[in-house]
């Protein structure tokens, strides 16, 4: 029998490691020098060992099975069909269609697609029983996996108003649809809104789960998976832990409603840290973000093209974004292992702490009337704004850096002539029921100043 080489070494406790580090610091304070506090109030240590990994929560993440998703905005129907078929031929394994109007011929959109091989997500800019029933008929006929990303609460949070419907309210519409479109997954949570607006990770998890809890309380029969559309940033290990904590707590809450299906996690890289200057750095950012999504257990990932802020959809940007995922899946061995974060003391510790803090915040929201009440009262927006303002101060002071923007900027870089899209917050005065939650990038003010001086 082969000898265990570790038998030749005595175990080293965390206390001994800390003493050795303290000696090497030559009098500097260990806590002030090496421990930093995250925006979630998690103290991050310089090393972790088995004493830090209590593994209070079990989580399974089948990293090898994530689907590469292609985003397609449906304006010209024939071009959208052509783009969808081309994306599938080039490696896409699922599609997310954004449907702006009810007059889109959804039957024609789907008829040529290999629905037995791919999953399809529909993001609507309206809500219509008849339109969804057409999709349900196609799903039944072709045994297709289709998710309709209906999120009236997310619409209220982002737009300030509910969807316009013939029914008494949006929840009545959803209750009708759960009966009349049984082949479809209908409920979605736009978690990305909170991340892109500046919420910290504890807030993102807790608000998203409280958001989902409103549907559990108001929709009579949720018999299909709920889809969380989540955005991830470049805090690599924290983002892995965030997705794991999402899944853990969703199962815990869903179990209280006898909903035993796992959630679907559809991930997109954040826009909050993306820039228009030195835009190629965006590819580096999205690569690490997609890696976090894979290791955290995303079911599908729709990458963000490096030029999405300032260019209209284009073949080159989409191809690069898709190829990043293809390389990660097929050439980086991410398709070979499940639960890759298991055994990492650091990630296990972060997962437990994020889950515990988010659960406390979730319980506090429920004790004070629930998510919808706090959304209507402006509390959710205020809390997110406080977190966003704190992060903005760090960015403006240079303590949080974006390479090529507030650190090592290329002064000769010119962008004014390349802007096909307006990359900043748009002010559109109108009457709303609540003040909407606004997504805003960290670099906006700095970029506007540079554009004005070109």
Protein Blocks (a to p, Z undefined) as FASTA:
>chain_A
ZZdfklmpccddfklmmmmmmmmnnopafklmmpccdfkopacdfbdcfklmnolaccdd
dfklpccddddddfblmlmmmmmmmmmmnopabdcdddfbfkbcfklmmmmpcfklpccd
dddfbdcfklmmmmmmmmmmnopacdddddfklmmmmnopacddfbfblmlmmmmmmmmm
mmbcfbdcdfklmmmnopafklmmmmmmmmmmmmmmmmmbacbdcdddddddfblklmmm
mmmmmmmmmmmmmmmnopabdcdddddddfklgcfehkllmmmmmmmmmmmmmmnopabd
cdddfklmmpccdfklmmmmmmmmmmmmmmnopmmbghklgoiaklmmmmmmmmmmmmmm
mmmmmmnnpjklmmmnommmmmmmmmmmmmmmmmmnopaccehilgopafkbcfklmmmb
dcbdcddddddfbdcdddddfklmmmmmmmmmZZ
